[in-house]
Amino acid sequence: MNTAFYDHLDADIKTILLAQIRNLWTHHSTSLEGNSLTLGETDFILQEGLTIQGKPLKDHNEIYGHAKAIERIYQLLNTTKPIDKQDLFHLHQTVLTERIIDIDQPVRQWKTQSNFTTYVNHNNQQIWREYPAPRHIEHLMAQWLGRLNVFFSTVVDQPSAANAYADLHISFVTIHPFFDGNGRMARLLANLPVLNAGLPPIVVPQQDRFQYKRCLSDYQNTVDDLPALEDLAQLPDNQQKQQFVELCQGYWAETVQLLEAANVMQGRRALPLS
């Protein structure tokens, strides 16, 4: 692991910064999937260990699961072996703490049934989308993990980190290897090369939900016969992907702002007493 973005901070300032980033990352990523808890409520739940009256238990469980998953991401930065599918399965189980065991909706393994979504195209028509078939997932994810491990060891600066994040993110959600939790997993895992390069995480803001999801959908529309996808080389490197890279470059804003505020606090501590 390279020097972490928080290594220069005193222990107490580092603790506060990491809690702020955890809260922000958890709030935005779960809100993108429909969680109703605000940033303030997320902070309260994780800091105090208490519940918010009138809010669903499912939403609380999603918050706890995502926050714990962030801890696992930081732990993976110290791994001495290539990241493998068991690491992903452990992370998936952590993210989906609210999931009731269901043979057709498995946790900690690849999907066993085809999965679908729907979207509204540019002609204002509602269209089905089917993701790659379960029989292709093992091979696709072996390739994806290989790509992740290459990025993990080679990304060293902000431009390459943004490209790595976007590539891993968009390919993961296009493969859609799990029955549920794919978006949260992508937004966690794609940050591994970013963090390993000593940068704060890229966090997709929930207020950009429409543009973010539309950009991903527009890209997936350019993949020929998506259900039959069996090789990552078949994924296009095109204008739609570049648009997603540009979006991701802007998604550093909130975590960079938090880091800058922590640096100010660190600087004040270094000032001589008058």
NORWOKA-V913189 format. One record per backbone hydrogen bond with DSSP energy under -0.5 kcal/mol. NH is the residue of the N-H (numbers start at 0). CO is the residue of the C=O. E is the energy in kcal/mol with one decimal. If there is no record, write none. Layout:
nh->NH co->CO e->E
nh->NH co->CO e->E
This chain:
nh->1 co->195 e->-1.6
nh->6 co->3 e->-1.5
nh->8 co->5 e->-1.8
nh->13 co->9 e->-2.9
nh->14 co->10 e->-2.3
nh->15 co->11 e->-1.8
nh->16 co->12 e->-2.6
nh->17 co->13 e->-2.7
nh->18 co->14 e->-1.8
nh->19 co->15 e->-2.4
nh->20 co->16 e->-2.6
nh->21 co->17 e->-2.5
nh->22 co->18 e->-2.6
nh->23 co->19 e->-2.5
nh->24 co->20 e->-3.0
nh->25 co->21 e->-2.6
nh->26 co->22 e->-2.7
nh->27 co->23 e->-2.6
nh->28 co->24 e->-2.4
nh->29 co->25 e->-2.2
nh->30 co->26 e->-2.3
nh->31 co->27 e->-2.0
nh->32 co->29 e->-1.0
nh->33 co->30 e->-1.9
nh->34 co->29 e->-2.2
nh->41 co->37 e->-2.5
nh->42 co->38 e->-2.5
nh->43 co->39 e->-2.2
nh->44 co->40 e->-2.6
nh->45 co->41 e->-2.3
nh->46 co->42 e->-2.4
nh->47 co->43 e->-2.8
nh->48 co->44 e->-1.6
nh->49 co->43 e->-0.5
nh->52 co->50 e->-0.6
nh->54 co->51 e->-1.9
nh->59 co->55 e->-1.5
nh->60 co->56 e->-2.6
nh->61 co->57 e->-2.2
nh->62 co->58 e->-1.7
nh->63 co->59 e->-2.3
nh->64 co->60 e->-2.7
nh->65 co->61 e->-2.5
nh->66 co->62 e->-2.4
nh->67 co->63 e->-2.2
nh->68 co->64 e->-2.1
nh->69 co->65 e->-1.9
nh->70 co->66 e->-1.3
nh->71 co->67 e->-1.7
nh->72 co->68 e->-2.0
nh->73 co->69 e->-2.2
nh->74 co->70 e->-2.0
nh->75 co->71 e->-2.1
nh->76 co->72 e->-0.9
nh->76 co->73 e->-0.6
nh->77 co->74 e->-1.5
nh->78 co->75 e->-1.6
nh->86 co->83 e->-0.6
nh->87 co->83 e->-1.4
nh->88 co->84 e->-2.5
nh->89 co->85 e->-2.4
nh->90 co->86 e->-2.0
nh->91 co->87 e->-2.6
nh->92 co->88 e->-2.2
nh->93 co->89 e->-1.7
nh->94 co->90 e->-2.6
nh->95 co->91 e->-2.3
nh->96 co->93 e->-0.7
nh->96 co->94 e->-0.9
nh->98 co->95 e->-1.3
nh->104 co->101 e->-1.2
nh->110 co->176 e->-2.9
nh->116 co->128 e->-2.0
nh->118 co->126 e->-2.2
nh->120 co->118 e->-0.6
nh->120 co->124 e->-2.7
nh->123 co->120 e->-2.0
nh->126 co->118 e->-3.3
nh->126 co->124 e->-0.6
nh->128 co->116 e->-2.8
nh->130 co->114 e->-2.2
nh->131 co->173 e->-0.6
nh->132 co->226 e->-2.4
nh->135 co->132 e->-2.1
nh->136 co->132 e->-0.5
nh->136 co->133 e->-1.2
nh->137 co->133 e->-0.6
nh->139 co->135 e->-2.4
nh->140 co->136 e->-3.0
nh->141 co->137 e->-1.5
nh->142 co->138 e->-2.1
nh->143 co->139 e->-2.4
nh->144 co->140 e->-2.6
nh->145 co->141 e->-1.8
nh->146 co->142 e->-2.1
nh->147 co->143 e->-2.6
nh->148 co->144 e->-2.5
nh->149 co->145 e->-1.7
nh->150 co->146 e->-2.5
nh->151 co->147 e->-2.7
nh->152 co->148 e->-1.1
nh->153 co->149 e->-1.1
nh->153 co->150 e->-0.5
nh->154 co->150 e->-2.3
nh->160 co->156 e->-2.1
nh->161 co->157 e->-2.5
nh->162 co->158 e->-1.9
nh->163 co->159 e->-2.4
nh->164 co->160 e->-2.8
nh->165 co->161 e->-2.4
nh->166 co->162 e->-2.5
nh->167 co->163 e->-2.7
nh->168 co->164 e->-2.7
nh->169 co->165 e->-2.7
nh->170 co->166 e->-1.9
nh->171 co->167 e->-2.0
nh->172 co->168 e->-2.2
nh->173 co->169 e->-1.1
nh->174 co->170 e->-2.2
nh->175 co->171 e->-2.7
nh->184 co->180 e->-2.4
nh->185 co->181 e->-2.5
nh->186 co->182 e->-2.4
nh->187 co->183 e->-1.4
nh->188 co->184 e->-3.0
nh->189 co->185 e->-2.3
nh->190 co->187 e->-1.2
nh->191 co->188 e->-1.9
nh->194 co->190 e->-3.0
nh->195 co->191 e->-2.4
nh->196 co->192 e->-1.2
nh->197 co->194 e->-1.9
nh->198 co->193 e->-1.8
nh->202 co->200 e->-0.5
nh->202 co->250 e->-2.0
nh->204 co->202 e->-0.5
nh->207 co->204 e->-1.8
nh->208 co->205 e->-1.7
nh->211 co->207 e->-2.8
nh->212 co->208 e->-2.6
nh->213 co->209 e->-2.5
nh->214 co->210 e->-2.4
nh->215 co->211 e->-1.9
nh->216 co->212 e->-2.4
nh->217 co->213 e->-2.8
nh->218 co->214 e->-1.9
nh->219 co->215 e->-2.5
nh->220 co->216 e->-1.7
nh->221 co->218 e->-1.9
nh->222 co->219 e->-1.2
nh->223 co->221 e->-0.6
nh->225 co->222 e->-0.7
nh->227 co->224 e->-1.4
nh->228 co->225 e->-1.8
nh->233 co->230 e->-2.0
nh->234 co->231 e->-1.8
nh->237 co->235 e->-0.7
nh->241 co->237 e->-2.1
nh->242 co->238 e->-2.1
nh->243 co->239 e->-1.3
nh->244 co->240 e->-2.1
nh->245 co->241 e->-2.2
nh->246 co->242 e->-1.8
nh->247 co->243 e->-2.5
nh->248 co->244 e->-1.8
nh->249 co->245 e->-0.9
nh->249 co->246 e->-1.0
nh->250 co->246 e->-0.6
nh->250 co->247 e->-1.0
nh->251 co->248 e->-0.6
nh->252 co->249 e->-1.1
nh->255 co->251 e->-2.5
nh->256 co->252 e->-2.0
nh->257 co->253 e->-1.9
nh->258 co->254 e->-2.3
nh->259 co->255 e->-2.6
nh->260 co->256 e->-2.0
nh->261 co->257 e->-2.1
nh->262 co->258 e->-2.3
nh->263 co->259 e->-1.8
nh->264 co->260 e->-1.9
nh->265 co->261 e->-2.4
nh->266 co->262 e->-2.5
nh->267 co->263 e->-2.2
nh->268 co->264 e->-1.7
nh->269 co->265 e->-1.2
nh->270 co->266 e->-0.6
nh->270 co->267 e->-1.0
